[in-house]
Amino acid sequence: LTSGSAPPPSKPKPKTKHSKNKEEDEVSSLKSQVKEWKDRYKSISMSHVDYRKRLTDLKTQLSRARKVVMQEIGDEKLAREILDSKDKSSSRWRGRAQQISILQARLRDLKKIVDSGENKPKNKNKKAGMTFQDRVEAKIAQSSESRKLKNKLLEEKNNKVKA
């Protein structure tokens, strides 16, 4: 052998039964780990698909709810103000249920006024042929006329004060 030349190729060591069993055990262990990871991946992938479907459904519901709110309120800018306001009671906007309860209270008050007016003898003959709705409408018209007269008198009074 000369110096500088490569050493002769070494012969591979013969594998013993012990080393073969060890390698097979490692391979089977790795295969079982791979199978576990594949199963985990499948289950996570399925749950991901379920969550994605649920997210899509929730987005659809949110979109529908926004449309309903917009129809109820009528103005997108006002709707944003109402939804973004921190103090919900300070908002001037009233929902349908609130408006109904306010109108029902007003109707009860008007019914009381009409009923109390029926007990007076001077109004009894005049209202005998009127339906309840006619009496309520007349009372509303009368109150709006009186408001107009009051406003007119206030304007005249203000004009006199200015002059």
Steps between C-alpha positions, in 0.01 A plus 500: 500500500620836417443798706228732372285227357154421633463224749352180370120484512375351819264212492156565644454341834259215495170583677423297797155384603507743787562806281233386247237476773597841632465656155165330441376625836606854411334477160175365647511770769546768235217350291265509798600862570435590138160335521419694820601826339290423193199428722556823692528690174173350375311588818641854509425542132139387552452735795652779290243435228221502761621829648528653157142398419380638833684828432331528162159438659566764768608753237178435310293546817685822581437632151128425531484663843671813364247518216213474750652774716546723197137446399386572855708815543496617143836679489842334499670797666243508780526123540877524543457778758250293694707182489823682587360715781619387841197629689199339334248701703629834368398423143206698362394216273217281624440149379173363375404350838573828676299697247208260537501530878518882477211507253297261716553725802397803294191310380406414860536866595286609208237239587487639853461850363225389266325299772519790742361727227201269447388547861445871444141576403587773248718267289269198524257610229782604268690171529202262506526414130882474489698177513787462741756544223322817382509638855874420533576661164296804594686530829835473322392763246377723779831469688700574184280804429548625853876455462491699177304778671741505794798518264332780303429696820859451615629626165276807518612563857866466399447734205344761730791470743752542218316804364 
